[in-house]
Amino acid sequence: MKIKDGFMLREIAGSWMVVPIGERVVEFNGLMVLSESGAVLWNKLVKGDDIEGLAMTLSEEYDIDQTTARTDVESFVSMVAERGLFEE
């Protein structure tokens, strides 16, 4: 999985926000606010990580078990997919 080009992750006033740039502004109206863990996952998705890699990162970064990490990752990936932010 990989995030489409044209989206930037920025920390603004202590919050992580996904901001569309260029032509993506027309497709994606608004911003998406992420938690700190969401920002970690976003950065991995920009590089094309898969669910297993994302779950491992979350588990190591936040010292949680793999089952919980995978559940959280699947929820996050679903949210991103619903917004149409993955490359086809």
C-alpha positions in Angstrom: 0.0 0.0 0.0 1.2 3.4 -0.8 -0.2 6.9 -0.3 -1.0 8.9 -3.4 1.4 11.7 -4.3 0.1 15.2 -3.5 -0.5 14.9 0.3 1.8 16.2 3.0 1.9 15.5 6.7 2.6 18.5 8.8 2.7 19.2 12.5 0.7 22.4 13.1 0.3 23.7 16.6 1.0 20.3 18.1 -1.4 18.4 15.9 -0.6 16.2 12.9 -2.5 17.1 9.7 -2.6 15.6 6.2 -2.8 18.5 3.8 -3.5 18.1 0.1 -1.3 20.1 -2.3 -1.5 21.0 -6.0 -4.2 19.2 -7.9 -5.2 17.1 -4.9 -6.8 20.2 -3.3 -9.7 19.8 -5.8 -10.1 16.0 -5.1 -9.7 16.2 -1.3 -11.4 19.1 0.2 -10.2 19.8 3.7 -7.7 18.3 6.1 -7.3 15.1 7.9 -6.1 15.2 11.6 -4.0 12.3 12.8 -2.8 11.2 16.2 0.9 10.8 16.9 0.6 7.1 16.1 -1.4 7.9 13.0 1.5 10.2 11.9 4.0 7.3 12.4 1.8 5.0 10.3 1.3 7.7 7.6 5.0 8.1 7.2 5.4 4.3 6.7 2.5 4.2 4.2 4.2 7.0 2.2 7.1 4.6 1.7 4.8 1.7 0.8 4.8 -0.5 3.9 2.3 -3.3 4.2 0.0 -4.2 7.1 2.5 -6.5 8.7 5.3 -3.9 8.6 2.9 -1.3 10.0 1.8 -3.5 12.9 5.4 -4.3 13.7 6.3 -0.6 13.8 3.4 0.2 16.0 4.1 -2.7 18.3 7.8 -1.7 18.7 7.1 2.1 18.9 4.4 1.9 21.5 5.3 -1.4 23.2 1.9 -3.1 22.5 1.2 -6.7 21.5 1.0 -7.7 17.8 -2.8 -8.4 17.9 -3.6 -5.0 19.2 -1.2 -3.3 16.8 -2.7 -5.2 13.9 -6.2 -4.3 14.9 -5.2 -0.6 15.2 -3.4 -0.7 11.8 -6.3 -2.3 10.0 -8.6 0.4 11.4 -6.2 3.2 10.3 -5.7 1.7 6.8 -9.5 1.4 6.4 -9.9 5.1 7.3 -7.3 6.1 4.8 -8.8 3.8 2.1 -12.3 5.3 2.7 -10.9 8.7 1.9 -9.4 7.4 -1.4 -5.8 8.2 -0.4 -4.1 5.0 -1.6 -2.6 4.6 -5.1 -4.5 2.2 -7.2 
